[in-house]
Amino acid sequence: MDPVDVTAGETAASEIAVVASPAVRSRRRARRSLAGWVQGGGLSALLFALPMLVIFTAFSWYPIVRLVLLSFQETNLFDPPTWVGLENFRAVIEDPLFLTAVKNTAYFAALALVFGYPIPLVAAVLVSESTRFRGLYGALAYLPVVLPPVVGVLLWKYVFYEPSNIGLFNTALGWIGFGPYGWLQDPGTAMPALVVYSTWANAGTTVIIYLAALTSVDRTLYEAASVDGAGLWRKIWHITLPQIRGVMLVTLMLQIIGTAQVFLEPFLFTAGGPANSTLTVLLLIYQYAFGNSLGVGFGQAAALSLMLAVFLAVFSVAFIRLTRSWSTR
Amino acid sequence: MRSNFRAMLVVTLVAAFAVTAGSVSTAPAASQAKITVTVAALRPGSSEEAKKQFNDNVALFERRNKNVDIRPVEYAWNGATFAAQLAAGRLPTVFTVPFTDARTLGENRQLADVTAQIKRWPYFKKFQPSILAEATTSKGRIVGVPYAAYAQALHYNRQLFRQAGLNPNKPPTTWAQLQQYAKQISQRTGQAGYAQMGLNDNTAGWIATTVTYTFGGRVQTGRGTRAVARLNNPQTIQSLQMLRKMRWTDNSMGSTYDYTWPTINQAFAAGKIGMFINGSDIYTFLVQSTDINPSIYGIAPLPLAKHKSAGVLGGGSIAAVRPDTKGAKLEAAMRWIDFFYIRKLVEKAAAIRDAKILVANKQPVGVPSFPIFNRAQFVQANLWVKPYVNVPTAQMRPFLTGIFKQKLYPEPVASTQSVYHALDPVVQAVFTDREANIVELLNDANQVAQKAISEGK
């Protein structure tokens, strides 16, 4: 906008304001501002946003508010709920399975971090370094993601993790005289087995994100490094990783949030067993709500959901603040 | 600006219509005169013959009740999905629940009160009081109609028995014999001699309780929220020690320890299991949902220990109605329950009509069951359908001749599913840890069960 025009407009407006009474001034300002808001596109914006607002209100914000209310209530799903204060939170904290679920979830997250986090990064770097069939490698890496999760779980459960000697892993181990092992039926191997599946099923998305990030790395940096005699490893360590560290931090945060909410794998593979060794926080929430046909644990389920949501929100804020300087350096 | 406004108006109206479309009724005015009753039909995955048999019944009912429109929906009772359906208001008008749950659901006002309707039935007084009690709340209100009762039984594969050198007409009668047979089957056929449900979905605890009963133990005493959990009783310890021996010493249980209700039936039908425990009425499921070869099927009573309280755990199914069903719709729902579930047990014409439809659709007639009404009525009903019986009764003889010599006991009455759920991890620990401390695990499970009982969950 032209600065001269602004000055002229301000001058005209102040002259009008001097001659009008305060009440008239106020009414005119209101009328002008509403009309101005409409003419300025405010109504259009509101109408465009309305469907989204309605849908978000109905399917996101309203359920969140209901969840918060439900965490302080007891319900039988038919009669009006009754207020019970902090009783649901107390019941959750006193439940011996709560600590088990937290420990198991932390174990899953740690295993996924150690084994699952680096794999997509390494795969993306290798794919980006390949000169031929790059698209094919990328597609192959992404393939498990397009497989419906239930199909993937059934495939792994009855083909790879089959406990008898006809299971794929047990057959291979049988050739060298080991097994058969009940991968999902042993408390020691059940959780790692879930992490292996989870990494296989979810790595593809992260590979695609890393591949996109790698395209933004300035190629001249590699050329300069080559001139200086740097090998592949030094180029990755000194150029690639620093250049995509922002993306790496985001994927790290998303992975931690995702693994804290792990449900599908323990639900479909083991139902939390054997002997509660794969019972996670989200599975415990599910068991509170749907563990028996009575559905009288919805309050506890809501309370634990709220606790998890608050924890993840606090974690996310802390993570972003602590890593802000590093990710933008 | 004006054209933009019109475009936005159209977008908004379309979105608003999309959001509200689901709530707009498009039913023609003519059909509003009819009462629509959604009813639980067969479980998902049932055969085409089974579906046709069900639909034949629906057609016949609708011919006799012109103002009622029956809409069958696939249904299989499952603790988890039931609660979800209940929460979402997605239950059909008429559905079924097991004995374990009806009373507590009724206490929580989650089932319709059908006391007035059921008392008008001419044969109401013939119901066995102990069976009707399974659907009666502490205030005496009837919240469902019991229509099937079963006893836990030992199902065995006659073909594997033969391959193992055992006589399929002489199933085990003691637990020691069962252990020996399991070992023999496992060693000679390579299949699991004995298998047991072990998933963390209450089934592991259910079967552990069943075995406890056969040793004379009980997992709780008393009723309601004042009941006392007794999961750490000597008989449960004994039964789990036996399980451990079969799993780790005899190595007679195969390699799968996370079976649940449908998967263990499927594995049995596929010839992977020599013996296992389940309700006496599962032959229907085996026919409808698996490719079982009927010639392999055998059923026997459970072995009982020499203990004065040793007996067989019983169970059954109850037809119930959604709690928000009122007036004419409730009457229509009860007419369907009468027609589909009950009338065949008390009326010759209905019994024969039902049997004919079953036979025409290659569905089993004559699956072992227990009296819902008095014993004389039960015998009479069996005589009516005798000409239509198509199940291998000769292979069921050990059960049919032995079961009425045993005492049948009901399931734990307080927080039944929660008590079973507390036992699940103990069974799993025995399956997965050779050194599992059974007593310690049962003490922990007992605390969990007691908490659930006290809270009425």
Chai-1 contact restraints between the chains, C-beta under 6 A:
chainA,res_idxA,chainB,res_idxB,connection_type,confidence,min_distance_angstrom,max_distance_angstrom,comment,restraint_id
A,S44,B,N4,contact,1.0,0.0,6.0,A-B,restraint_1
A,S44,B,M8,contact,1.0,0.0,6.0,A-B,restraint_2
A,L47,B,M8,contact,1.0,0.0,6.0,A-B,restraint_3
A,L47,B,T12,contact,1.0,0.0,6.0,A-B,restraint_4
A,L50,B,T12,contact,1.0,0.0,6.0,A-B,restraint_5
A,P51,B,A15,contact,1.0,0.0,6.0,A-B,restraint_6
A,V54,B,V19,contact,1.0,0.0,6.0,A-B,restraint_7
A,N76,B,N108,contact,1.0,0.0,6.0,A-B,restraint_8
A,L77,B,L86,contact,1.0,0.0,6.0,A-B,restraint_9
A,L77,B,A87,contact,1.0,0.0,6.0,A-B,restraint_10
A,F78,B,Q110,contact,1.0,0.0,6.0,A-B,restraint_11
A,F78,B,P323,contact,1.0,0.0,6.0,A-B,restraint_12
A,P163,B,S255,contact,1.0,0.0,6.0,A-B,restraint_13
A,P163,B,T256,contact,1.0,0.0,6.0,A-B,restraint_14
A,S164,B,S255,contact,1.0,0.0,6.0,A-B,restraint_15
A,Q185,B,Y257,contact,1.0,0.0,6.0,A-B,restraint_16
A,Q185,B,D258,contact,1.0,0.0,6.0,A-B,restraint_17
A,Q185,B,T432,contact,1.0,0.0,6.0,A-B,restraint_18
A,D186,B,T432,contact,1.0,0.0,6.0,A-B,restraint_19
A,P187,B,T432,contact,1.0,0.0,6.0,A-B,restraint_20
A,A271,B,L199,contact,1.0,0.0,6.0,A-B,restraint_21
A,A271,B,N200,contact,1.0,0.0,6.0,A-B,restraint_22
A,A271,B,D201,contact,1.0,0.0,6.0,A-B,restraint_23
A,G272,B,N200,contact,1.0,0.0,6.0,A-B,restraint_24
A,G273,B,N200,contact,1.0,0.0,6.0,A-B,restraint_25
A,G273,B,Q428,contact,1.0,0.0,6.0,A-B,restraint_26
A,P274,B,Q428,contact,1.0,0.0,6.0,A-B,restraint_27
A,P274,B,T432,contact,1.0,0.0,6.0,A-B,restraint_28
A,A275,B,P425,contact,1.0,0.0,6.0,A-B,restraint_29
A,A275,B,Q428,contact,1.0,0.0,6.0,A-B,restraint_30
A,A275,B,A429,contact,1.0,0.0,6.0,A-B,restraint_31
A,N276,B,P425,contact,1.0,0.0,6.0,A-B,restraint_32
A,F290,B,A80,contact,1.0,0.0,6.0,A-B,restraint_33
A,F290,B,A83,contact,1.0,0.0,6.0,A-B,restraint_34
A,F290,B,A84,contact,1.0,0.0,6.0,A-B,restraint_35
A,N292,B,G79,contact,1.0,0.0,6.0,A-B,restraint_36
A,N292,B,Q417,contact,1.0,0.0,6.0,A-B,restraint_37
A,N292,B,S418,contact,1.0,0.0,6.0,A-B,restraint_38
A,S293,B,G79,contact,1.0,0.0,6.0,A-B,restraint_39
A,S293,B,F82,contact,1.0,0.0,6.0,A-B,restraint_40
A,S293,B,A83,contact,1.0,0.0,6.0,A-B,restraint_41
A,S293,B,D101,contact,1.0,0.0,6.0,A-B,restraint_42
A,L294,B,T104,contact,1.0,0.0,6.0,A-B,restraint_43
A,G295,B,A83,contact,1.0,0.0,6.0,A-B,restraint_44
A,G295,B,L86,contact,1.0,0.0,6.0,A-B,restraint_45
A,G295,B,A87,contact,1.0,0.0,6.0,A-B,restraint_46
A,V296,B,K457,contact,1.0,0.0,6.0,A-B,restraint_47
